Amino acid sequence: MDKLTEYPKIIKRILTEYVELCNRRPNQDMETFLIIDDSKGHYIWMNLGWQNGERITGMTVYVRIRDRKFWIEEDWTENGIATDLVRAGVAKEDIVLAFHEPKMRQYTDFAVAS
């Protein structure tokens, strides 16, 4: 698998499926969308709007491709984006759970860093 061409396709497909699923039950006060910067390798699933009179601005998922690996910076999904990446054929050693402190990453089943 050519990581430079396949990895962006994989994360865009996965995140697009999640956003489309969210948008099947639209909330008129909340937008769910993707922010994609292919040239820098940043992929963000974002929510923006109002809920119960409070402003909501938050990332559900933020993944970047760095050093030919997926760096998961933010992940508020139930099963984890890493699980979806593994199901899509990505090796665990190509996934960094960057939301964990660097010294704690050694205790996961995924890559420690580069």
Secondary structure, DSSP 4 states (H G I P E B T S, - for coil): --HHHHHHHHHHHHHHHHHHHHHTS-BTTEEEEEEEETTTTEEEEEEEEEETTEEEEEEEEEEEEETTEEEEEEE--SS-HHHHHHHTT--GGGEE-TTS-GGGGGGSSSB---
